[in-house]
Amino acid sequence: MAAITEHFASGDSFIHRIDPRIRLICGALVTIPLAVLNSQPPALLGLVFGALLVLMARLNLTQVLKRFMVVNAFILFLWVFLPFSLPGNTLWSIGPFNATTQGINLALLITIKSNAIVMTLMALMGTISVQNLGPAIQQLGMHHKLCHILLFTYRYIFVIHQEYMTMRTAMQARGFKPRTDSHTYRSYAWLVGMLLVKSWDRAERVQGAMRCRGFHGRFYSLTKFSTKPTDFIFLAVCLLFAARIIQLGFFPGVLP
Amino acid sequence: MTHAIIELKDVSYAFPNRGNALDKLNFHLHHGEKLGLFGPNGAGKTTMLHILMGLITPDQGTVELFGIPMTESKIFDEARLKIGFLFQHSDDQLFCPTVLDDVAFGPLNQGLSKEKAAERAREALAVVGLSEFEERIPHRMSGGEKKLVALATILAMRPEVLVLDEPTTGLSPEAKDRLIKILQGLDMARLVVSHDPDFLAATTDRLIAMRDGRIRPGELKPHTHVHVHEEGDVPHQH
């Protein structure tokens, strides 16, 4: 059976022991300024900070590398197009296309920022198990509908996947082989359609079952988090770091 | 107090485009009664259960629970908490990240404090013999374990009556035996819907049958069938 393996959620590092709510806040604090930066030096600082967090969380480095590959596969496409699509000082030319310094700098900035953000999120949010993530975002005041969506997606994605596998096996048992023809497309469309119908039916049954147990729109979680003094120190460090990034990126010259 | 726990009077219900699922059905369950209900697929058993739980509104007829007519959904919300309804598919019933969260879900909805709810949940898990499963993840458990957790989720609400919809579907013989033992240890009124004669015989005192959207009149007498299974040539009991 397929399962979402939470590679980073189990661990006993300093980061893992921080209150999940604090980790979520810190993640937002650090990554949002990083995402809107448009100069390289603070972005590089973010990269170092992210790498430090990954090391502190003692994540499995093979898994970390795997995730880097996924992110950077997308970024590779930017490197194909971006250098040629910004006007500026020509560095070299391929036929009618000119690669510019500005284009390359932008691609580099995006690469640094993305990797910095991915590392920060892996270390801070990736280390929260889904069973703690739900209550944590609820206790941070996130709208309860969003919390429900997260919870139910996590719970039922396995069930829906299993239904999908069952139906696909049944198709194969009747000699179905995917090809590039209208029969294949139509069969897949029906499969997806059936999956939607079944999910809808299931949603109705789940809702019925929840009403039978007195559900009226609100979740009460047993999970209790406690915040330690060191958690606040960590929060303060992240806050300072975010402030420094904002200062370097948007108010250069104000501070050394 | 002689009123029935569950009473359906002249209940009719039709699915759109499918004809009558229930046809002027009358049904009642009294305190202390352990009733088994069986009938062919499509006889309307599950529809009847969903109507008595207030999940479907009948086209005609009345539902009374604990002597109170269920005229609007608010009244149903109250009464439902005293009926433990076990769904046919445990995956529909279990949705929380951990077993303990799931079993505590009902008690928390009943307004209990976190500590009280957790205590109730632990008690219920002990009843079904799954005390060590608290932190397990429901969707990674076996069918039999899920069924027992689902039973614990309703026991934790301290219901006055159990309503079980095809509880043996997909269970291994071992899991079925375990469920039978647990149910035999509970002294609640119950309505068990099942295709499984052995299971009904072990967990209920009286059987009724349903066909074409009605309860068939008359009591049913248990009788023997020829059956086939492994080691059938060895003397055994059912």
Interface residues (C-beta under 8 A of the other chain):
Chain A: M1 A3 V130 Q131 G134 L151 F152 Y154 R155 Y156 F158 V159 R202 R205 V206 G208 A209 M210 R211 C212 R213 G214 F215 H216 Y220 S221 L222 T223 K224
Chain B: H50 M53 G54 L55 D77 R80 L81 I83 F85 F87 H89 D91 D92 Q93 F95 C96 P97 T98 L100 D101 A104 F105 G106 L108 N109 Q110 K114 A117 A118 I137 H139 R140 T153 I154 M157
